[in-house]
């Protein structure tokens, strides 16, 4: 990782600052502390043996599902149903010891999500950890807060019943909620309570944001932007992108897109720029937030939706001045210039189907849906796999859970199992 990349990551983390860390090497919510999908680690392995980096431990009891691990303090949390360690097929929030993988507690959050094809079922919301509580959103729209110490349920809010929340598709809720100080920020969806802020200790409403003609919640998680000292929450829903005043919940701007099957990837923010993307051939666009008179904020298209940048659910990462992602749900990775959207290269990887991405130390950790994990230098000059291996236990269902890199370790959720690898340079 270059000095400029490290500097950018440090500034981004300080500017965003929405999820307090237990320590600097945590990954306490989906896509990490600043939701960039990029870990601040350096001095990591630049190649692996054929069977992958050294395995530190493997544990079972995560259940079926596609939630990533949330790593905070000395613990790991995830969500799943049909746990191998549970007496039923219900959904549980589970906690494991970070050093050994030993299960510590499981708290039932509700019934399993069994709608649609088997591959689409089960939990997918990555927990968010902050202030002694762990928050998770079930596919049915129940926001559940539990004590990190013992899993005791502290409060529960039904986003559908309380706020009339609605999804823009039929796949259940997937958002990882945002914790900002004493508030929980989440997306019930719909035009009455599109985004809401709740008291982080009680779940009571603080403010509600209405977005007219809003189709329903997507699957993205909220990111924070700062514009001339003002914090703005940026989110994408089934209707497109929107910006919300973090203090009051006032709707500041919207960027509508045509209706599509689902809107899943989380936006990327850099300074006044916002990159949004959706799959199903919809594409990616770069927007610029501009302050106006009377506290207004407008949005300007730097470049409009480009179908060649479409990304279904594996996510996109911004390393330096280039975007990296997979083409819709294909095993084809792309590199594109941020400021122009021009594709620099596209290349098929060694795995199959969609690719979930994370990045660290100048490398992409590309997890293909068939269970192949590839280490790829984040290099605009071209695509090269420095290493690749097949994740043990993969192949039964898609490997859709995103990789996590924290404190020199790589965490992979593969169905009922969590695997921890040591990726530090020796």
Secondary structure, DSSP 8 states (H G I E B T S, - for coil): --HHHHHHHHHHHHHH--S--SSTT-B-STTTTTTSSEE---SB-S---TT-SEEEEEEE---BB----EEETTEEEEEEES-TTSSSS-EEEEEEETTT--EEEEEEEE-----SSGGG-SB----EEETTEEEEE-TTSEEEEEETTT--EEEEEEHHHHH---BSSSS------EEETTEEEE---SSSSSEEEEETTT--EEEEE--TT---B-S---EEEEETTEEEEEEEETTEEEEEETTT--EEEEEE----S---S--EEETTEEEEEETTTTEEEEEEEEE-GGG-EEEEEEEEEEGGG-BSSS--EEETTEEEEESBTSSEEEEEETTT--EEEEEE-SS-S-EEEEEETTEEEEEETTSEEEEEE--TT---EEEEEE-TTTTSS---S--EEETTEEEEEETTEEEEEE-B--
